[in-house]
């Protein structure tokens, strides 16, 4: 009777599942400490996964990983077309603001303003504003400036065309959430002419 193989099972993707989870959060702009807290792992584990991803693709450190335009094999966007298409920014899909106290903000926007509460994840809360999603996040020392999120059909093609037009892509398209029905939420961040953040958002179904 032969002994079973030891070690981790092989993966048919460029990154392991753990590396993909960390990479998506890096591309969303989170710090190593924040990623560690969200995933329930140590900061050293996050650094290890970041280093592995950077090494595999010869990227310029964590900054390069933020701009790396890879897609996980299991994603609904893995088989996307490589050809660029005309970019038509859709309606505003989301507006983001920072607040000092997320619980107090939840009460104000829901009870005082009467906005329907969609869901809350830790210190992130979402409300519906007549079809536009309001995203509140708790943060210290921020001026509360809003970020506009434009809906697009093909987020990778849109990012590529914006970059070709001269826009600076700061965080490559990345999946931020996968709903129970398999629908994926994708985002990409870029700068306006004055260096302020703007974003693209899209949904994809497997």
C-alpha positions as CSV (number, residue, x, y, z in Angstrom):
1,X,0.0,0.0,0.0
2,X,1.6,3.3,-1.1
3,X,1.6,6.3,1.0
4,X,-0.6,9.2,0.1
5,X,1.0,12.4,-1.2
6,X,1.6,15.0,1.4
7,X,1.5,18.8,1.2
8,X,-1.1,21.2,-0.3
9,X,-3.2,20.1,-3.3
10,X,-2.1,21.5,-6.7
11,X,-3.9,24.5,-8.1
12,X,-4.8,25.0,-11.8
13,X,-4.5,28.7,-11.5
14,X,-1.7,31.3,-11.5
15,X,-2.3,32.0,-7.8
16,X,-3.5,29.9,-5.0
17,X,-7.0,30.7,-3.5
18,X,-5.3,32.3,-0.5
19,X,-3.1,34.4,-2.8
20,X,-6.1,35.5,-4.8
21,X,-8.0,36.6,-1.7
22,X,-5.1,38.7,-0.6
23,X,-4.5,40.1,-4.1
24,X,-8.1,41.3,-4.5
25,X,-7.9,43.1,-1.2
26,X,-4.6,44.7,-2.1
27,X,-6.1,45.9,-5.4
28,X,-8.9,47.4,-3.4
29,X,-6.4,49.5,-1.6
30,X,-6.5,47.9,1.9
31,X,-3.4,47.8,4.1
32,X,-1.8,44.6,5.2
33,X,-3.2,45.1,8.7
34,X,-6.7,45.6,7.4
35,X,-6.5,42.5,5.1
36,X,-5.2,40.4,8.0
37,X,-8.1,41.5,10.2
38,X,-10.7,40.8,7.4
39,X,-9.3,37.3,6.6
40,X,-8.5,36.3,10.2
41,X,-4.9,35.7,9.5
42,X,-1.6,37.2,10.6
43,X,0.1,40.2,9.0
44,X,3.0,38.0,8.2
45,X,0.7,35.6,6.3
46,X,-0.5,38.5,4.3
47,X,3.0,39.7,3.5
48,X,3.9,36.1,2.5
49,X,1.0,35.9,0.0
50,X,1.8,39.4,-1.4
51,X,5.5,38.4,-1.8
52,X,4.5,35.2,-3.6
53,X,2.2,37.0,-6.1
54,X,4.7,39.7,-6.8
55,X,7.5,37.1,-7.4
56,X,5.3,35.0,-9.7
57,X,4.8,37.9,-12.1
58,X,7.9,40.0,-11.5
59,X,5.9,43.0,-10.4
60,X,7.2,46.2,-8.8
61,X,6.2,45.3,-5.2
62,X,2.8,45.9,-3.8
63,X,2.3,49.0,-5.9
64,X,2.7,46.8,-9.0
65,X,0.2,44.3,-7.6
66,X,-2.4,47.0,-7.3
67,X,-2.2,47.7,-11.1
68,X,-1.9,44.0,-12.1
69,X,-4.9,43.1,-14.3
70,X,-5.2,39.4,-13.6
71,X,-8.5,37.4,-13.3
72,X,-9.0,34.2,-11.2
73,X,-9.7,31.1,-13.2
74,X,-13.0,30.5,-11.4
75,X,-14.3,34.0,-12.0
76,X,-17.2,34.8,-14.4
77,X,-14.8,37.3,-16.1
78,X,-12.0,34.8,-16.7
79,X,-13.1,34.1,-20.3
80,X,-13.6,37.8,-21.1
81,X,-12.7,39.0,-24.6
82,X,-9.3,40.7,-24.9
83,X,-10.4,43.1,-27.6
84,X,-11.1,46.6,-26.4
85,X,-14.6,48.0,-27.0
86,X,-15.9,51.5,-26.9
87,X,-16.2,52.7,-23.4
88,X,-19.5,54.2,-22.4
89,X,-19.7,55.1,-18.8
90,X,-23.1,54.2,-17.5
91,X,-25.2,56.0,-14.8
92,X,-23.7,56.6,-11.3
93,X,-24.1,53.3,-9.6
94,X,-22.5,54.1,-6.2
95,X,-21.4,57.1,-4.1
96,X,-19.0,56.5,-1.3
97,X,-18.4,58.7,1.8
98,X,-16.4,58.2,5.0
99,X,-18.0,58.8,8.4
100,X,-16.5,58.9,11.9
101,X,-19.1,56.6,13.6
102,X,-20.7,54.0,11.3
103,X,-23.4,53.1,13.9
104,X,-24.5,56.7,14.3
105,X,-24.4,57.2,10.5
106,X,-26.6,54.1,10.0
107,X,-29.2,55.5,12.3
108,X,-29.1,58.9,10.6
109,X,-29.3,57.7,7.0
110,X,-31.9,55.0,7.8
111,X,-34.1,56.5,10.5
112,X,-33.7,60.3,9.9
113,X,-33.3,60.3,6.1
114,X,-35.5,57.2,5.6
115,X,-33.1,55.5,3.1
116,X,-33.6,51.8,2.8
117,X,-30.7,49.9,4.4
118,X,-29.2,47.3,2.1
119,X,-26.6,45.5,4.2
120,X,-23.7,46.1,6.6
121,X,-20.2,44.5,6.7
122,X,-18.3,45.5,9.8
123,X,-17.6,49.2,9.4
124,X,-19.1,49.4,5.9
125,X,-22.8,50.2,5.4
126,X,-24.9,50.4,2.2
127,X,-28.1,52.2,1.5
128,X,-30.4,52.6,-1.6
129,X,-30.9,56.1,-2.9
130,X,-33.5,55.6,-5.6
131,X,-31.4,53.0,-7.4
132,X,-28.0,54.6,-6.6
133,X,-26.1,52.8,-3.8
134,X,-24.7,54.9,-1.0
135,X,-21.6,53.4,0.5
136,X,-20.5,54.6,4.0
137,X,-17.2,53.5,5.6
138,X,-15.8,54.4,9.0
139,X,-12.5,56.2,8.9
140,X,-10.5,58.6,11.1
141,X,-8.9,61.8,9.8
142,X,-10.7,61.9,6.4
143,X,-12.5,64.9,4.9
144,X,-15.5,62.8,3.9
145,X,-15.1,63.6,0.2
146,X,-17.3,61.5,-2.1
147,X,-16.1,59.0,-4.7
148,X,-18.3,58.5,-7.8
149,X,-18.6,55.0,-9.2
150,X,-19.6,54.7,-12.8
151,X,-21.4,51.5,-14.0
152,X,-19.9,49.8,-17.1
153,X,-20.6,46.6,-19.0
154,X,-17.0,45.3,-19.4
155,X,-14.9,46.7,-16.6
156,X,-11.6,45.4,-18.1
157,X,-12.2,46.9,-21.5
158,X,-13.3,50.1,-19.9
159,X,-10.2,50.3,-17.8
160,X,-8.0,49.6,-20.7
161,X,-9.6,52.3,-22.9
162,X,-9.5,54.9,-20.1
163,X,-5.8,54.1,-19.6
164,X,-5.2,54.5,-23.4
165,X,-6.9,57.9,-23.2
166,X,-4.5,59.0,-20.5
167,X,-6.3,58.3,-17.3
168,X,-4.1,56.9,-14.5
169,X,-5.5,53.5,-13.3
170,X,-4.4,53.2,-9.6
171,X,-6.2,49.9,-8.8
172,X,-6.8,47.4,-11.5
173,X,-10.2,45.7,-11.9
174,X,-10.8,43.4,-9.0
175,X,-13.6,41.4,-7.5
176,X,-14.7,42.7,-4.1
177,X,-17.6,40.4,-3.3
178,X,-19.4,37.3,-4.6
179,X,-23.1,37.0,-3.8
180,X,-24.7,33.6,-2.8
181,X,-26.2,33.4,-6.3
182,X,-22.8,33.6,-7.9
183,X,-23.0,37.3,-9.0
184,X,-19.7,39.0,-8.7
185,X,-19.2,42.7,-7.8
186,X,-16.1,44.3,-9.5
187,X,-14.4,47.6,-9.1
188,X,-11.5,49.6,-10.5
189,X,-10.1,52.9,-9.3
190,X,-8.5,55.7,-11.4
191,X,-7.8,59.5,-10.9
192,X,-9.4,62.6,-12.4
193,X,-7.4,65.5,-13.8
194,X,-6.8,66.8,-10.2
195,X,-5.7,63.5,-8.8
196,X,-8.9,62.7,-7.0
197,X,-10.3,59.2,-7.0
198,X,-13.0,57.9,-9.3
199,X,-14.2,54.4,-9.9
200,X,-15.7,51.9,-12.3
201,X,-18.1,49.2,-11.1
202,X,-19.7,46.2,-12.8
203,X,-21.5,43.0,-12.1
204,X,-20.8,39.6,-13.6
205,X,-22.7,36.3,-13.4
206,X,-21.2,32.9,-13.9
